[in-house]
Amino acid sequence: MKKIYISIIMLLLMVFLTENVNSQTINQSWVKSRENIRSFYKNNNKKLIEFDKNTLINLEENNIAADTESSAVELLKQIAADNAEINNENPIKVFDILQKKFQDKKHYFQVATDISFHHSTKNPFLNARIIKGLKELLETTFDENLKTLKTVFLYIKTPYIIKSQSQQIKYGSEVIIIEIIAYIREYLRIEKSGKIEIKPEHVSIIKDVYNDLSLEHGIFSNLPGAKELISEY
């Protein structure tokens, strides 16, 4: 009998939470409801992936209140972390939302740094998406962007670049290197345009990343954009 009562209570709670979740307003109450429901799916990857997919669709299609961004970013961080090894689509969508929907881009940098630190070896395609987003945000978030690149690169350098250079190209390394090459080329374009003051620390970050790629004589020299970057640099 006790188990029946518990089941009924759980069902009523789920109904209540689901009603909140289906609200068109992305506010702190909505975020909290999503977090509560997610906890029921922690041991069921299939249901968690589907629930997170629905959460991301809601975040993508509805307005996010400015005072909700800090709460929502924690939810997005959980989704990216929990899906990093079991699903490609959801964590990549997390960064689409952080880049395009959030007003404060510092959230993109924070989640990028956290995910790269904890999950750098688990999903190369997620790392590539992170760097692609940094490149697309570079001109409008220059200083903080370069600092984030430096940190992210530190975490992915050994598993994807150094190990590929010493053996053979590791699975997934190509997509990461291609995005890094594109990032450096975008930096050089901005530098040449004169739109932004280039500081010595900016030059140092790009120089270190470029040198670590060893494009001139390394195994990455034939990747898309590599020859162009060698010429431009």
C-alpha positions in Angstrom: 0.0 0.0 0.0 2.8 2.4 0.9 4.4 1.8 -2.6 1.0 2.6 -4.2 0.8 5.9 -2.4 4.4 6.8 -3.3 3.6 6.0 -7.0 0.5 8.2 -6.9 2.4 11.1 -5.4 5.2 10.7 -7.9 2.7 10.7 -10.8 0.9 13.8 -9.5 4.3 15.5 -9.1 5.2 14.7 -12.7 1.9 16.0 -14.0 2.4 19.3 -12.0 6.0 19.7 -13.3 5.1 18.9 -16.8 2.4 21.6 -16.8 5.1 24.0 -15.7 7.5 22.7 -18.3 5.1 23.3 -21.1 4.8 27.0 -20.3 5.9 29.2 -23.2 7.8 31.5 -20.8 11.3 30.5 -20.2 11.7 31.7 -16.6 13.4 30.5 -13.5 10.4 28.4 -12.5 10.5 26.6 -15.9 14.2 25.9 -15.5 13.7 24.5 -12.0 10.9 22.2 -13.3 13.2 20.9 -16.0 16.0 20.2 -13.6 13.6 18.3 -11.3 12.2 16.1 -14.1 15.7 15.4 -15.4 16.5 13.8 -12.1 14.0 11.0 -12.7 15.8 10.1 -16.0 19.3 10.0 -14.8 19.5 6.2 -15.0 17.8 5.9 -18.4 19.9 7.3 -21.2 17.2 6.9 -23.9 14.6 8.9 -21.9 17.2 11.4 -20.8 18.3 12.1 -24.4 14.7 12.6 -25.5 13.8 14.8 -22.6 16.9 16.9 -23.1 16.2 17.2 -26.8 12.7 18.6 -25.9 14.2 21.0 -23.4 16.6 22.4 -26.0 13.8 22.8 -28.5 11.9 24.9 -26.0 14.9 27.0 -25.2 15.6 27.5 -28.9 12.1 28.4 -29.9 11.1 30.7 -26.9 12.4 33.9 -25.4 14.6 33.5 -22.4 14.2 36.2 -19.7 17.3 38.1 -19.0 17.2 37.3 -15.3 16.9 33.6 -16.2 20.1 33.2 -18.2 22.3 32.4 -15.1 19.8 29.6 -14.1 19.4 28.3 -17.6 23.2 28.0 -18.1 23.5 25.6 -15.3 20.8 23.4 -16.9 22.6 23.6 -20.3 25.9 22.7 -18.6 24.2 19.6 -17.1 22.8 18.6 -20.5 26.1 19.0 -22.3 28.0 17.0 -19.6 25.4 14.2 -19.4 25.1 13.8 -23.1 28.8 14.2 -24.1 29.4 10.5 -24.3 26.0 9.2 -25.3 24.7 11.7 -27.8 26.2 14.1 -30.3 23.2 16.2 -31.2 22.2 17.5 -27.7 25.5 18.9 -26.5 26.2 20.6 -29.8 22.7 22.2 -29.6 23.6 23.5 -26.2 26.3 25.6 -27.7 24.0 26.7 -30.6 21.7 28.1 -27.9 24.5 29.7 -25.8 25.9 31.4 -28.9 22.7 32.6 -30.5 20.1 33.0 -27.8 22.0 34.2 -24.8 22.6 37.9 -24.5 25.6 37.5 -22.2 28.3 35.6 -24.1 30.3 35.0 -21.0 28.1 32.0 -20.5 29.4 30.5 -23.7 33.0 30.9 -22.5 32.2 29.4 -19.1 30.5 26.3 -20.4 33.1 25.8 -23.1 35.9 25.9 -20.6 34.0 23.6 -18.2 33.1 21.0 -20.8 36.5 21.0 -22.4 38.1 20.4 -19.0 35.9 17.5 -18.0 35.0 16.0 -21.3 37.8 16.9 -23.8 38.7 13.3 -24.6 35.1 12.0 -24.9 33.6 13.9 -27.9 35.9 15.5 -30.5 32.9 16.8 -32.5 31.8 18.8 -29.4 35.2 20.3 -29.1 35.1 21.3 -32.7 31.7 23.0 -32.2 33.1 24.9 -29.3 36.0 26.3 -31.3 33.7 27.1 -34.3 31.5 29.1 -32.0 34.5 31.0 -30.6 35.6 31.8 -34.1 32.1 33.2 -35.0 32.0 35.3 -31.8 35.6 36.5 -32.1 35.2 40.0 -33.5 32.6 41.0 -30.9 34.2 39.3 -27.8 37.8 39.6 -28.7 39.8 39.6 -25.5 37.7 37.1 -23.5 37.4 35.0 -26.5 41.1 34.6 -27.0 41.6 33.7 -23.3 38.9 31.0 -23.7 40.6 29.6 -26.8 43.9 29.4 -24.8 42.2 27.4 -22.0 40.2 25.1 -24.3 43.3 24.5 -26.5 45.3 23.5 -23.4 42.7 20.8 -22.6 42.5 19.3 -26.1 46.2 19.8 -27.1 47.5 16.5 -25.7 44.7 14.1 -26.6 44.1 15.3 -30.1 47.2 17.1 -31.4 50.3 15.8 -29.7 49.1 12.2 -29.8 48.2 12.6 -33.5 51.6 14.1 -34.3 53.5 11.3 -32.6 51.5 8.4 -34.0 48.7 8.8 -36.6 45.8 11.2 -36.8 43.5 10.3 -33.9 39.9 9.8 -34.7 38.1 13.2 -34.6 41.3 15.2 -34.5 40.8 16.5 -38.1 37.5 18.2 -37.3 39.1 20.0 -34.3 42.2 21.1 -36.3 40.1 22.4 -39.2 38.2 24.6 -36.8 41.4 25.8 -35.1 42.8 26.7 -38.5 39.7 28.6 -39.4 39.9 30.4 -36.0 43.4 31.6 -36.6 42.6 32.8 -40.1 39.7 34.8 -38.7 42.0 36.3 -36.1 44.4 37.3 -38.8 41.6 38.9 -40.8 40.6 41.0 -37.8 44.2 41.9 -37.1 44.6 43.0 -40.7 41.4 45.1 -40.7 42.7 47.2 -37.9 39.2 47.2 -36.2 40.5 46.0 -32.9 43.6 46.9 -30.9 45.9 43.8 -30.9 47.8 43.4 -27.7 51.0 41.4 -27.1 49.1 38.8 -25.1 46.8 38.2 -28.1 49.7 37.7 -30.4 51.3 35.3 -28.0 48.2 33.1 -27.7 47.8 32.8 -31.4 51.5 32.2 -31.9 51.6 29.4 -29.4 48.5 27.7 -30.9 49.9 28.0 -34.4 53.3 26.6 -33.5 51.8 23.7 -31.7 49.9 22.7 -34.9 53.3 22.3 -36.8 51.5 22.9 -40.1 54.5 23.5 -42.3 55.9 20.0 -41.9 53.3 18.1 -39.9 50.6 15.7 -40.6 47.9 18.4 -40.6 49.4 20.3 -43.6 46.9 18.9 -46.0 43.8 19.7 -44.0 41.4 22.3 -45.4 42.7 25.8 -44.9 46.1 24.7 -43.8 48.1 25.8 -46.8 46.2 29.1 -46.9 47.0 29.7 -43.2 50.7 29.0 -43.7 50.7 31.6 -46.5 48.7 34.2 -44.5 50.7 33.7 -41.3 
